[in-house]
Amino acid sequence: MQRIHIVGGGLAGLTAAITAAESRVQVTLHEAHHTLGGRARTSDGPYLTNEGPHALYRRGPHRTWLHQRGLLGPLASVPPLEGARFLFHRGGTLRRTPPVGMLRLARRGTAPVDSDFLSWATGQVGGAGARAAAHYMGVALFHHDPGSLSAAFVQERLRRATALPPEARYPVGGWAQLIDRMAARAWDLGVHIKTGTRVGPRELAGLRRGGPVIVATHLDSARALLEDTTLAWDSGRTALLDLALRTRRGDPFIVSDLDAPGWIERFTAQDPTLAPPGEQLIQAQIPLAPDAARADAVRRAEDMLDLGFPGWRDRTTWRREALASGRTGAVDKPGTTWRDRPAVDRGDGILLAGDQVAAPGLLSEVSFNSGIAAAVLAMKLLGTARTGARTT
């Protein structure tokens, strides 16, 4: 019996599996790891750090989709008092307000695709506001030079990242809670979930004989699996520093670096369950140029921690460093849009899903949208195959 096979059990793969199974299509999901989630995994306690996305955006498409299926679960928003503890690193000091030009730019409409963001923004509000806005967008782009990217691409994300009230909502207990609900939904719909199953090119050929295959991995893995060198797109390279600190009254909620892309956030401000009582969980993410060392970014993060979190070294109870390279979603250069990224339909019954393929959205929304698009195309291919079998 023909079925849809999905390779990869992250957000894109689970979205595709649920979408197809809701139409009573036979689905098998193959995950190389022993746990589902991909970059939406959450580490084991007592410090619940997410490996990938942190926030669901209120106006994003997957929030409605999850809510309609009872999968959304409790979400945390930023308490008003914590929102007032938002600081900006400018000129080597911490300030409570960004440049006026950056605020004006965030209220602007659409920007041109063909121009780089910094050039366009400078023409709108001047150099100081343009540079501050570009560096601020490190939070959503994980890129060392957001000003060099397409103005349309960056401006759309700037408007959403600065919207009031804030769009960001955070799954209570980390993204693993959301993944567990999605996996349970897929299981209830009859999806055959096979963990600890690594699919290589030879296994892929066998799966393809049984029906359409959705490759829902990050793009580097898809390129190797499909042996297709055209599967490439620019992404960011970011150093991550996770810390647990003993709680101190008055610590900031966020420190946004406007001198260069960088971001520090205290995630227990909105969700205290992420760390034991009396401790708080903080993550610094510092985008890196291709030739820069992780140690340089960590030093930058520590310098900002010195300014914003007095005595943080003596208060540290846990620390972890990591480097995310090519794993932080697609970025579009001037003259390109999401439509120019690797297509979902690869031909010959192979579909692609993930955060660097041709689908719209911000951060995890790309994985979600491409997962649905791939499932719909796979069902059409399966229906065409069945119709052909009956008529021959």
Long-range contacts (C-beta under 8 A, 24 or more apart in sequence): 1-26, 2-26, 2-210, 2-211, 2-382, 2-385, 2-386, 3-27, 3-28, 3-210, 3-211, 3-382, 4-28, 4-211, 4-212, 4-213, 4-214, 4-375, 4-378, 4-379, 4-382, 5-29, 5-30, 5-207, 5-208, 5-210, 5-211, 5-212, 5-213, 5-214, 6-30, 6-213, 6-214, 6-216, 7-199, 7-204, 7-207, 7-213, 7-214, 7-215, 7-216, 7-217, 7-225, 8-38, 8-215, 8-216, 8-217, 8-221, 8-353, 8-354, 9-33, 9-36, 9-37, 9-38, 9-183, 9-193, 9-195, 9-216, 10-36, 10-37, 10-38, 10-39, 10-40, 10-216, 10-217, 10-354, 10-367, 11-37, 11-38, 11-39, 11-40, 11-53, 11-179, 11-182, 11-364, 11-367, 11-368, 11-371, 12-38, 12-216, 12-353, 12-354, 12-355, 12-367, 12-368, 12-370, 12-371, 12-374, 13-38, 13-214, 13-216, 13-353, 13-371, 14-179, 14-182, 14-183, 14-186, 14-371, 15-62, 15-65, 15-182, 15-353, 15-367, 15-368, 15-371, 15-372, 15-375, 16-214, 16-216, 16-353, 16-371, 16-372, 16-374, 16-375, 16-378, 17-186, 17-189, 17-191, 17-193, 17-375, 18-69, 18-182, 18-185, 18-186, 18-189, 18-191, 19-371, 19-372, 19-375, 19-376, 20-375, 20-378, 20-379, 21-186, 21-189, 21-190, 21-191, 22-189, 23-379, 25-378, 25-379, 25-382, 26-190, 27-186, 27-189, 27-190, 27-191, 27-192, 28-191, 28-192, 28-193, 28-194, 29-186, 29-191, 29-192, 29-193, 29-194, 30-194, 30-197, 30-199, 30-207, 31-193, 31-194, 31-195, 31-196, 31-197, 32-196, 32-197, 32-198, 32-199, 33-195, 33-196, 34-195, 34-196, 35-195, 36-179, 36-183, 36-193, 36-195, 37-175, 37-176, 37-179, 38-217, 38-218, 39-218, 39-327, 40-175, 40-176, 40-178, 40-179, 40-364, 41-175, 41-176, 41-179, 42-173, 42-174, 42-175, 42-176, 42-177, 46-275, 46-276, 47-242, 47-244, 47-274, 47-275, 47-281, 47-318, 48-173, 48-174, 48-176, 48-273, 48-274, 48-275, 48-281, 49-174, 49-242, 49-274, 49-281, 49-283, 49-320, 50-174, 50-175, 52-175, 52-327, 52-364, 53-175, 53-363, 53-364, 54-168, 54-170, 54-175, 54-265, 54-267, 55-168, 55-169, 55-170, 55-363, 56-168, 56-169, 56-170, 56-171, 56-364, 57-160, 57-167, 57-168, 57-169, 57-362, 57-363, 57-365, 58-166, 58-167, 58-168, 58-169, 59-160, 59-163, 59-167, 60-167, 60-361, 60-362, 60-365, 60-368, 61-361, 61-365, 61-368, 61-369, 62-364, 62-365, 62-368, 62-369, 63-169, 65-368, 65-372, 66-178, 66-182, 69-185, 71-178, 71-181, 71-182, 71-185, 72-178, 73-171, 73-172, 73-177, 73-178, 73-181, 74-171, 74-172, 75-169, 75-170, 75-171, 75-172, 76-169, 76-170, 76-171, 76-172, 76-270, 76-271, 77-166, 77-168, 77-169, 77-170, 77-270, 78-166, 78-168, 78-253, 78-269, 78-270, 79-269, 79-270, 82-253, 82-266, 82-269, 82-270, 83-166, 83-253, 85-250, 85-251, 85-252, 85-253, 85-254, 85-269, 86-252, 86-253, 86-254, 86-256, 87-252, 87-254, 87-255, 87-256, 87-308, 88-132, 88-255, 88-256, 88-258, 89-255, 89-256, 89-257, 89-258, 89-259, 89-262, 89-304, 89-307, 90-132, 90-258, 90-259, 91-259, 92-259, 93-307, 94-252, 94-255, 94-307, 94-308, 98-132, 98-136, 98-256, 98-258, 99-128, 99-129, 99-132, 99-258, 100-129, 101-125, 101-126, 101-128, 101-129, 101-130, 101-132, 101-133, 102-129, 102-132, 102-133, 102-136, 102-258, 103-129, 103-162, 104-129, 105-129, 105-130, 105-133, 105-155, 105-158, 106-133, 106-158, 106-159, 106-162, 107-159, 108-155, 108-159, 110-152, 110-155, 110-156, 111-151, 111-152, 111-154, 111-155, 111-156, 112-151, 112-152, 113-150, 113-151, 113-152, 113-153, 113-334, 113-335, 113-336, 113-337, 114-150, 114-334, 114-335, 115-150, 115-151, 115-334, 116-147, 116-148, 116-149, 116-150, 116-151, 116-334, 117-146, 117-147, 117-148, 117-149, 117-150, 117-151, 117-153, 117-154, 117-155, 118-147, 118-148, 119-151, 120-151, 120-155, 121-147, 121-151, 121-155, 131-258, 132-258, 133-158, 134-261, 135-257, 135-258, 135-259, 135-260, 135-261, 135-262, 136-161, 136-162, 136-256, 136-258, 136-261, 137-161, 137-261, 138-257, 138-261, 138-262, 138-263, 138-285, 138-286, 138-287, 139-256, 139-263, 139-285, 140-362, 140-363, 141-236, 141-261, 141-287, 141-328, 141-329, 141-331, 142-235, 142-236, 142-237, 142-238, 142-285, 142-287, 142-324, 142-328, 142-329, 143-236, 143-261, 143-287, 143-328, 143-331, 144-236, 144-237, 144-261, 144-287, 144-288, 144-289, 144-292, 145-261, 145-289, 146-261, 148-333, 148-334, 149-331, 149-332, 149-333, 149-334, 150-332, 150-333, 150-334, 150-335, 150-336, 150-337, 151-334, 152-332, 152-337, 153-331, 153-332, 153-337, 156-362, 157-362, 160-362, 170-267, 170-270, 170-271, 172-271, 172-273, 173-271, 173-273, 173-274, 174-271, 174-274, 199-225, 200-225, 201-225, 201-226, 201-227, 208-348, 208-349, 208-350, 211-349, 211-378, 211-381, 211-382, 211-385, 212-349, 212-350, 212-351, 212-377, 212-378, 212-381, 212-382, 213-349, 213-350, 213-351, 214-351, 214-352, 214-353, 214-371, 214-374, 214-375, 214-378, 215-346, 215-350, 215-351, 215-352, 215-353, 216-352, 216-353, 216-354, 216-367, 216-371, 216-374, 217-354, 218-326, 218-327, 218-354, 218-355, 218-356, 219-326, 219-342, 219-354, 219-356, 219-357, 220-326, 222-352, 222-354, 226-346, 226-350, 228-346, 230-342, 231-342, 231-352, 232-342, 233-330, 233-341, 233-342, 233-356, 234-330, 234-331, 234-332, 234-333, 235-325, 235-326, 235-327, 235-328, 235-329, 235-330, 235-331, 235-356, 236-287, 236-324, 236-326, 236-328, 236-329, 236-331, 237-287, 237-288, 237-289, 237-290, 237-323, 237-324, 237-325, 237-326, 237-328, 238-285, 238-286, 238-287, 238-288, 238-297, 238-323, 238-324, 238-325, 238-328, 239-285, 239-286, 239-287, 239-288, 239-294, 239-297, 239-298, 239-301, 239-321, 239-322, 239-323, 239-324, 240-283, 240-284, 240-285, 240-320, 240-321, 240-322, 240-323, 240-324, 241-283, 241-284, 241-285, 241-286, 241-298, 241-301, 241-302, 241-319, 241-320, 241-321, 242-281, 242-282, 242-283, 242-318, 242-319, 242-320, 242-321, 242-322, 243-281, 243-282, 243-283, 243-284, 243-305, 243-312, 243-316, 243-318, 243-319, 244-275, 244-279, 244-280, 244-281, 244-282, 244-316, 244-317, 244-318, 244-319, 245-279, 245-280, 245-282, 245-309, 245-312, 245-315, 245-316, 245-317, 246-278, 246-279, 246-280, 246-315, 246-317, 247-278, 247-279, 247-280, 248-309, 248-310, 248-311, 248-315, 251-280, 251-308, 251-309, 252-308, 252-309, 255-304, 255-307, 255-308, 257-286, 257-300, 257-304, 260-300, 261-286, 261-287, 262-286, 262-287, 262-297, 262-300, 262-301, 262-304, 264-301, 264-304, 264-305, 264-308, 279-317, 282-309, 288-323, 294-321, 294-323, 329-355, 329-356, 329-363, 329-366, 330-355, 330-356, 330-357, 330-366, 338-366, 344-370, 344-373, 344-374, 344-377, 345-377, 349-381, 351-377, 351-378
